[in-house]
């Protein structure tokens, strides 16, 4: 009953705190009330119990307390709200194209570039429950790890199995884009997006990245490119005859190419030099690619104080009527 009730003036509800004080005051005032009569002896009255009428006399004050309570609530202006909301959501189809070449093991992002990319991408998927996702991995060759699906749990579980070295090493950006386009070309989604993350220079594959981007543009696919890696040099694990060692290697990212690919498809290029920067990039893409939501909202409020005011009036009237008839007392 009260689930749709709101109060226009809720501050008046604090006045309800005076009700227990009025009850305490009434009890204190009447706790020793006794009838006063001058007689020679009271033995004849000692065995008499109070009548029902004497007990009911105190109900008059209860009526007054209830009336005051109803009036206070009426002053707070309770209102019932009826609403209707029509929501239409059209999801977006997104392909995550992830570079898994050996250079992704560099440790300028923690614990390394590949693990950081997997973690942030998983968070991105969790924040978009209405979208379909596909996962494409590439290095020297390319492979579809997961086709377009709404089963986000499956996609995130497949992330766990991704590691560097699972396919031929190298950086075939063009082929990675082409495979991603193939995942989206028949999609009927309102928006089709590829998020390509790499840390290198295109040095393998049969397709030029710009040619793949042109094909993506033909199908209305937008590409966001992310170059991951710090400026200058980055720590990289190497295996030596004496065990695992860390060496610093030069960071080479073809930013000009990634910028061209993004601009050709009305996308955007980003540079991720740290875990926090990478997370900021995915947050920005999340804001740029919001699902289409059409909302029609209708709200109507109805004043509900009138019945309370009527109850208060009836209770006061009843108290006055009973006090001047059945419970009338001599001065």
Secondary structure, DSSP 8 states (H G I E B T S, - for coil): --TTEEETTGGGGGGGHHHHHHHHHHHHHHTT-------S--GGGTT----HHHHHTTHHHHHHHHHHHHHHHHHT-EEEEEEEEEEEEE--EEEEEEE-SGGGG-SSSSS-HHHHHHHHHHHHHHT-TTSEEEEEEESSSEEEEEEEES-HHHHHHHHHT--TTSS--S--HHHHHHHHHHHHTT---S-EEEEEEESS---SSSS-HHHHHHHHHHTTEEEEEEEE--SSEEEEEEEETTEEEEEEEE----HHHHHHHHHHTT-EEEEE-SHHHHHHHHHHHHHHS--EEEEEEEEEEEE-HHHHHHHHHHHHHHHHHHHTTTT----
